[in-house]
Amino acid sequence: MVFAIKAEIVDSRARTFTFSAYKTMYGGKLIAKGDTIFVFASENERGHGLIARGIVTYAEAIPKKRGIARQTPRVSIAVKRSALSKRPLGRKELKHLTNWKDGRPGTELNFKFYRQATNKIVGISDQAAAFLSEFF
């Protein structure tokens, strides 16, 4: 499986990234060491969307807290960057893709990242991964 993360990125050209206790959705909790991940710099924190592709070098699920009925699974990961994006792809470029059932990879990304503005790790389809690979 391939994953994507939308997160606050301090240094978009860093060779490694670490993300602690990130919310997961759409299969994101299945992320594991060795998986491919696409990194998006969150526009909520002045980022500009897709910045990098990398390999997960560490992944650990955060245990759920006792006594809380509904909890979103969280994971801490480390990522080694393998490529920098050559073209922009973010909220601005995906905003018009709102027909949630059209099957387009850009629509999938818009739905998973921008329908809810929170930062998160998500699982993505092979079609979305192929689409994102065109930006490198």
N, CA, C and O of each residue as an XYZ file, in Angstrom:
544
protein
N       0.848     -1.190      0.000
C       0.000      0.000      0.000
C       0.884      1.240      0.000
O       1.996      1.226      0.529
N       0.382      2.298     -0.592
C       1.098      3.573     -0.652
C       0.317      4.581      0.189
O      -0.906      4.500      0.303
N       1.042      5.523      0.771
C       0.442      6.470      1.699
C       0.803      7.898      1.320
O       1.699      8.144      0.511
N       0.080      8.831      1.928
C       0.378     10.254      1.791
C       0.136     10.888      3.153
O      -0.705     10.434      3.930
N       0.888     11.940      3.423
C       0.717     12.669      4.671
C       0.610     14.148      4.360
O       1.341     14.678      3.524
N      -0.310     14.805      5.043
C      -0.399     16.264      5.005
C      -0.001     16.722      6.395
O      -0.626     16.337      7.383
N       1.040     17.544      6.476
C       1.611     17.896      7.774
C       2.258     19.267      7.731
O       2.513     19.822      6.662
N       2.518     19.801      8.919
C       3.318     21.020      9.002
C       4.763     20.635      8.712
O       5.325     19.753      9.362
N       5.353     21.302      7.738
C       6.729     21.025      7.335
C       7.552     22.278      7.578
O       7.262     23.336      7.020
N       8.569     22.159      8.405
C       9.423     23.305      8.720
C      10.456     23.524      7.614
O      10.679     24.656      7.187
N      11.087     22.437      7.149
C      12.107     22.521      6.105
C      11.706     21.600      4.959
O      11.876     20.385      5.054
N      11.179     22.159      3.888
C      10.668     21.357      2.777
C      11.773     20.629      2.009
O      11.475     19.742      1.209
N      13.021     20.978      2.231
C      14.129     20.329      1.535
C      14.905     19.366      2.442
O      15.975     18.885      2.070
N      14.368     19.093      3.616
C      15.035     18.192      4.556
C      15.182     16.801      3.939
O      14.352     16.380      3.133
N      16.224     16.106      4.318
C      16.445     14.743      3.827
C      15.616     13.721      4.603
O      15.334     12.634      4.100
N      15.228     14.071      5.825
C      14.380     13.200      6.636
C      13.302     14.037      7.316
O      13.485     15.223      7.590
N      12.187     13.390      7.575
C      11.072     14.027      8.270
C      10.629     13.097      9.393
O      10.664     11.876      9.241
N      10.215     13.670     10.515
C       9.607     12.877     11.586
C       8.256     13.481     11.926
O       8.094     14.701     11.976
N       7.303     12.613     12.156
C       5.945     13.031     12.464
C       5.476     12.225     13.673
O       5.424     10.996     13.625
N       5.136     12.920     14.748
C       4.763     12.257     15.997
C       3.254     12.264     16.208
O       2.601     13.303     16.119
N       2.726     11.097     16.486
C       1.318     10.904     16.861
C       0.344     11.554     15.869
O      -0.554     12.297     16.264
N       0.535     11.264     14.587
C      -0.338     11.833     13.561
C      -1.623     11.041     13.421
O      -1.633      9.812     13.488
N      -2.704     11.776     13.226
C      -4.018     11.181     12.974
C      -3.937     10.364     11.690
O      -3.236     10.746     10.752
N      -4.651      9.240     11.644
C      -4.710      8.423     10.437
C      -6.159      8.276     10.000
O      -7.072      8.216     10.824
N      -6.350      8.219      8.694
C      -7.678      7.999      8.113
C      -7.500      7.215      6.815
O      -6.413      7.182      6.239
N      -8.583      6.587      6.364
C      -8.592      5.902      5.066
C      -7.459      4.880      4.946
O      -6.782      4.814      3.920
N      -7.261      4.092      5.991
C      -6.239      3.050      5.961
C      -4.857      3.513      6.375
O      -3.911      2.727      6.333
N      -4.716      4.753      6.768
C      -3.413      5.276      7.165
C      -2.783      4.552      8.343
O      -1.561      4.552      8.487
N      -3.606      3.931      9.189
C      -3.071      3.234     10.365
C      -2.276      1.985      9.978
O      -1.587      1.411     10.822
N      -2.361      1.557      8.719
C      -1.642      0.373      8.255
C      -0.219      0.674      7.800
O       0.495     -0.238      7.382
N       0.202      1.917      7.872
C       1.531      2.308      7.407
C       2.611      1.526      8.161
O       2.481      1.274      9.359
N       3.673      1.146      7.451
C       4.739      0.342      8.040
C       6.089      0.728      7.429
O       6.161      1.354      6.371
N       7.130      0.342      8.115
C       8.494      0.562      7.627
C       8.619     -0.033      6.221
O       8.177     -1.153      5.968
N       9.231      0.741      5.308
C       9.429      0.304      3.936
C       8.382      0.798      2.959
O       8.577      0.699      1.747
N       7.265      1.333      3.461
C       6.210      1.836      2.580
C       6.627      3.147      1.913
O       7.409      3.921      2.465
N       6.089      3.375      0.722
C       6.266      4.649      0.017
C       5.251      5.640      0.573
O       4.108      5.283      0.860
N       5.687      6.898      0.722
C       4.789      7.944      1.212
C       5.052      9.236      0.449
O       6.200      9.579      0.166
N       3.993      9.939      0.123
C       4.071     11.254     -0.500
C       3.813     12.284      0.584
O       2.873     12.144      1.367
N       4.647     13.324      0.635
C       4.586     14.327      1.700
C       4.020     15.630      1.152
O       4.538     16.194      0.188
N       2.939     16.101      1.790
C       2.302     17.365      1.453
C       2.541     18.343      2.597
O       2.294     18.008      3.755
N       3.019     19.545      2.291
C       3.164     20.606      3.289
C       1.801     21.274      3.428
O       1.281     21.844      2.469
N       1.232     21.203      4.618
C      -0.122     21.677      4.868
C      -0.270     23.174      4.621
O       0.495     23.987      5.139
N      -1.260     23.509      3.826
C      -1.561     24.924      3.581
C      -2.067     25.615      4.843
O      -2.010     26.841      4.934
N      -2.559     24.854      5.813
C      -2.996     25.431      7.094
C      -1.824     26.035      7.864
O      -2.006     26.920      8.700
N      -0.616     25.542      7.569
C       0.603     26.066      8.204
C       1.532     26.708      7.167
O       2.755     26.593      7.256
N       0.939     27.376      6.197
C       1.668     28.117      5.161
C       2.477     27.240      4.214
O       3.429     27.716      3.596
N       2.110     25.955      4.089
C       2.771     25.075      3.135
C       2.166     25.233      1.755
O       1.244     26.025      1.558
N       2.690     24.472      0.793
C       2.240     24.620     -0.591
C       1.891     23.293     -1.239
O       2.019     23.154     -2.455
N       1.451     22.310     -0.455
C       1.041     21.045     -1.036
C       2.198     20.080     -1.207
O       3.135     20.075     -0.408
N       2.133     19.257     -2.256
C       3.093     18.176     -2.486
C       4.521     18.703     -2.551
O       4.829     19.597     -3.339
N       5.393     18.137     -1.709
C       6.790     18.560     -1.727
C       7.766     17.423     -1.941
O       8.856     17.646     -2.470
N       7.404     16.190     -1.540
C       8.395     15.115     -1.578
C       7.748     13.739     -1.648
O       6.570     13.550     -1.344
N       8.579     12.789     -2.066
C       8.250     11.366     -1.973
C       9.338     10.749     -1.122
O      10.494     11.169     -1.177
N       8.966      9.741     -0.329
C       9.965      9.115      0.518
C       9.604      7.697      0.900
O       8.593      7.146      0.463
N      10.458      7.122      1.726
C      10.279      5.772      2.243
C      10.158      5.863      3.761
O      10.940      6.556      4.411
N       9.187      5.168      4.315
C       9.004      5.141      5.760
C      10.128      4.306      6.366
O      10.297      3.138      6.017
N      10.894      4.908      7.273
C      12.000      4.198      7.921
C      11.646      3.749      9.329
O      12.375      2.964      9.937
N      10.522      4.247      9.853
C      10.068      3.895     11.198
C       8.576      4.163     11.264
O       8.096      5.183     10.769
N       7.844      3.243     11.878
C       6.405      3.447     12.083
C       6.000      2.752     13.378
O       6.329      1.587     13.599
N       5.285      3.478     14.228
C       4.820      2.910     15.488
C       3.428      3.450     15.798
O       3.207      4.661     15.824
N       2.498      2.535     16.030
C       1.140      2.921     16.412
C       1.154      3.470     17.834
O       1.865      2.959     18.699
N       0.371      4.504     18.066
C       0.228      5.087     19.402
C      -0.935      4.376     20.090
O      -2.034      4.324     19.538
N      -0.710      3.826     21.291
C      -1.814      3.135     21.983
C      -2.973      4.083     22.272
O      -2.777      5.262     22.567
N      -4.184      3.539     22.179
C      -5.368      4.338     22.499
C      -5.414      4.593     23.994
O      -4.934      3.787     24.791
N      -5.999      5.724     24.363
C      -6.140      6.090     25.775
C      -7.355      5.376     26.355
O      -8.406      5.288     25.720
N      -7.196      4.885     27.530
C      -8.297      4.190     28.199
C      -9.410      5.163     28.558
O      -9.161      6.317     28.907
N     -10.652      4.669     28.463
C     -11.792      5.453     28.893
C     -12.349      6.412     27.861
O     -13.308      7.127     28.149
N     -11.780      6.449     26.674
C     -12.291      7.323     25.611
C     -12.898      6.428     24.534
O     -12.207      5.601     23.940
N     -14.186      6.599     24.291
C     -14.920      5.700     23.399
C     -14.467      5.795     21.936
O     -14.140      4.779     21.322
N     -14.448      6.999     21.385
C     -14.089      7.169     19.970
C     -12.754      7.870     19.864
O     -12.610      9.027     20.260
N     -11.778      7.158     19.325
C     -10.454      7.753     19.137
C      -9.965      7.452     17.727
O     -10.065      6.322     17.249
N      -9.445      8.457     17.084
C      -8.832      8.257     15.779
C      -7.466      7.616     16.002
O      -6.686      8.101     16.822
N      -7.162      6.522     15.279
C      -5.843      5.909     15.431
C      -4.743      6.907     15.067
O      -4.881      7.693     14.130
N      -3.666      6.858     15.819
C      -2.520      7.740     15.584
C      -1.254      6.919     15.422
O      -1.108      5.845     16.005
N      -0.334      7.453     14.612
C       0.914      6.763     14.305
C       2.049      7.780     14.299
O       1.875      8.915     13.857
N       3.209      7.363     14.792
C       4.425      8.161     14.656
C       5.275      7.510     13.574
O       5.432      6.289     13.546
N       5.825      8.339     12.679
C       6.640      7.803     11.583
C       7.874      8.667     11.352
O       7.932      9.829     11.752
N       8.852      8.064     10.699
C      10.016      8.779     10.176
C      10.101      8.456      8.689
O       9.811      7.336      8.268
N      10.499      9.444      7.904
C      10.519      9.301      6.442
C      11.859      9.784      5.911
O      12.333     10.859      6.277
N      12.466      8.978      5.041
C      13.669      9.392      4.322
C      13.233      9.841      2.931
O      12.653      9.070      2.166
N      13.523     11.107      2.619
C      13.120     11.667      1.319
C      13.889     10.987      0.194
O      15.100     10.786      0.287
N      13.164     10.632     -0.880
C      13.809     10.049     -2.056
C      13.720     10.952     -3.278
O      14.473     10.771     -4.234
N      12.805     11.926     -3.259
C      12.665     12.845     -4.394
C      11.912     14.091     -3.948
O      11.090     14.051     -3.033
N      12.216     15.204     -4.623
C      11.493     16.456     -4.411
C      10.529     16.679     -5.573
O      10.848     16.364     -6.720
N       9.374     17.213     -5.279
C       8.379     17.503     -6.300
C       8.907     18.562     -7.268
O       9.576     19.513     -6.865
N       8.592     18.376     -8.546
C       9.028     19.329     -9.569
C       7.930     20.291     -9.990
O       8.199     21.309    -10.627
N       6.666     19.960     -9.626
C       5.536     20.805     -9.972
C       4.624     20.951     -8.766
O       4.603     20.071     -7.906
N       3.865     22.046     -8.681
C       2.960     22.232     -7.542
C       1.717     21.345     -7.630
O       1.184     21.100     -8.712
N       1.272     20.872     -6.470
C       0.003     20.167     -6.358
C      -0.473     20.341     -4.928
O       0.122     19.814     -3.987
N      -1.545     21.081     -4.785
C      -2.094     21.335     -3.457
C      -3.566     21.666     -3.555
O      -4.229     21.340     -4.540
N      -4.064     22.312     -2.527
C      -5.487     22.662     -2.467
C      -5.917     23.445     -3.704
O      -6.974     23.174     -4.273
N      -5.109     24.407     -4.118
C      -5.457     25.249     -5.272
C      -5.671     24.404     -6.534
O      -6.638     24.615     -7.266
N      -4.774     23.453     -6.784
C      -4.855     22.638     -7.997
C      -5.948     21.567     -7.924
O      -6.455     21.132     -8.958
N      -6.312     21.142     -6.719
C      -7.293     20.070     -6.559
C      -8.698     20.569     -6.232
O      -9.651     19.790     -6.259
N      -8.835     21.852     -5.925
C     -10.083     22.417     -5.417
C     -11.295     22.151     -6.316
O     -12.395     21.932     -5.810
N     -11.114     22.166     -7.613
C     -12.240     22.005     -8.541
C     -12.719     20.550     -8.652
O     -13.772     20.303     -9.240
N     -11.984     19.598     -8.109
C     -12.333     18.180     -8.213
C     -13.232     17.780     -7.042
O     -12.748     17.297     -6.018
N     -14.532     17.982     -7.198
C     -15.465     17.768     -6.086
C     -16.544     16.728     -6.361
O     -17.429     16.528     -5.529
N     -16.491     16.064     -7.506
C     -17.427     14.984     -7.773
C     -16.833     13.722     -7.143
O     -16.128     12.963     -7.808
N     -17.125     13.502     -5.848
C     -16.447     12.499     -5.042
C     -16.487     11.091     -5.623
O     -15.687     10.245     -5.223
N     -17.381     10.822     -6.542
C     -17.512      9.460     -7.074
C     -17.025      9.330     -8.516
O     -17.382      8.370     -9.200
N     -16.215     10.283     -8.990
C     -15.797     10.227    -10.394
C     -14.610      9.290    -10.641
O     -14.273      9.032    -11.797
N     -13.975      8.780     -9.594
C     -12.884      7.823     -9.757
C     -11.554      8.415    -10.164
O     -10.604      7.671    -10.408
N     -11.455      9.719    -10.243
C     -10.201     10.356    -10.654
C      -9.241     10.425     -9.467
O      -9.675     10.678     -8.344
N      -7.946     10.206     -9.697
C      -6.989     10.232     -8.590
C      -6.889     11.593     -7.908
O      -6.690     11.660     -6.695
N      -7.024     12.667     -8.663
C      -6.990     14.002     -8.061
C      -8.174     14.232     -7.145
O      -8.049     14.888     -6.110
N      -9.331     13.691     -7.525
C     -10.521     13.809     -6.693
C     -10.328     13.030     -5.394
O     -10.717     13.498     -4.324
N      -9.731     11.849     -5.485
C      -9.437     11.060     -4.286
C      -8.574     11.866     -3.311
O      -8.850     11.894     -2.112
N      -7.546     12.511     -3.818
C      -6.651     13.303     -2.963
C      -7.375     14.506     -2.368
O      -7.205     14.809     -1.187
N      -8.174     15.188     -3.167
C      -8.946     16.319     -2.669
C      -9.871     15.865     -1.535
O      -9.958     16.519     -0.496
N     -10.554     14.749     -1.747
C     -11.479     14.220     -0.744
C     -10.737     13.870      0.549
O     -11.159     14.271      1.634
N      -9.651     13.136      0.437
C      -8.951     12.635      1.625
C      -8.207     13.730      2.393
O      -8.098     13.658      3.617
N      -7.703     14.725      1.697
C      -6.918     15.767      2.372
C      -7.669     17.053      2.658
O      -7.448     17.676      3.696
N      -8.546     17.460      1.765
C      -9.085     18.811      1.869
C     -10.570     18.884      2.226
O     -11.058     19.968      2.543
N     -11.299     17.779      2.187
C     -12.687     17.795      2.637
C     -12.723     18.073      4.134
O     -13.587     18.808      4.611
N     -11.793     17.491      4.868
C     -11.536     17.827      6.271
C     -10.139     18.417      6.298
O      -9.199     17.811      5.784
N      -9.997     19.557      6.875
C      -8.735     20.296      6.779
C      -7.636     19.800      7.710
O      -6.527     20.332      7.674
N      -7.908     18.801      8.540
C      -6.899     18.353      9.502
C      -5.711     17.686      8.816
O      -5.844     17.094      7.745
N      -4.558     17.793      9.449
C      -3.370     17.090      8.981
C      -3.535     15.617      9.323
O      -4.085     15.279     10.371
N      -3.053     14.728      8.433
C      -3.278     13.304      8.634
C      -2.427     12.467      7.702
O      -1.859     12.963      6.728
N      -2.354     11.179      8.026
C      -1.754     10.160      7.162
C      -2.908      9.373      6.556
O      -3.817      8.948      7.269
N      -2.873      9.175      5.231
C      -3.935      8.440      4.546
C      -3.345      7.379      3.632
O      -2.245      7.536      3.102
N      -4.089      6.303      3.456
C      -3.764      5.340      2.420
C      -4.308      5.848      1.102
O      -5.382      6.448      1.066
N      -3.581      5.617      0.011
C      -4.053      6.063     -1.302
C      -4.043      4.895     -2.274
O      -3.316      3.918     -2.088
N      -4.855      5.011     -3.305
C      -4.960      3.957     -4.320
C      -3.715      3.942     -5.203
O      -2.927      4.889     -5.219
N      -3.560      2.837     -5.940
C      -2.455      2.751     -6.895
C      -2.582      3.829     -7.968
O      -1.576      4.354     -8.444
N      -3.819      4.161     -8.351
C      -4.030      5.205     -9.355
C      -3.583      6.570     -8.828
O      -2.966      7.347     -9.557
N      -3.893      6.860     -7.571
C      -3.462      8.129     -6.977
C      -1.939      8.165     -6.860
O      -1.324      9.206     -7.090
N      -1.329      7.033     -6.502
C       0.138      6.966     -6.399
C       0.778      7.208     -7.765
O       1.772      7.928     -7.860
N       0.227      6.620     -8.814
C       0.756      6.828    -10.168
C       0.600      8.290    -10.583
O       1.506      8.872    -11.179
N      -0.545      8.876    -10.267
C      -0.793     10.292    -10.553
C       0.250     11.166     -9.844
O       0.839     12.054    -10.460
N       0.476     10.912     -8.551
C       1.452     11.709     -7.790
C       2.870     11.516     -8.319
O       3.672     12.451     -8.293
N       3.184     10.328     -8.792
C       4.526     10.057     -9.312
C       4.860     10.920    -10.524
O       6.033     11.159    -10.812
N       3.836     11.387    -11.234
C       4.063     12.271    -12.379
C       4.627     13.626    -11.976
O       5.095     14.372    -12.836
N       4.594     13.957    -10.704
C       5.081     15.254    -10.222
C       6.553     15.212     -9.839
O       7.077     16.188     -9.303
N       7.238     14.080    -10.107
C       8.653     13.927     -9.731
C       9.524     13.666    -10.934
O      10.737     13.513    -10.796
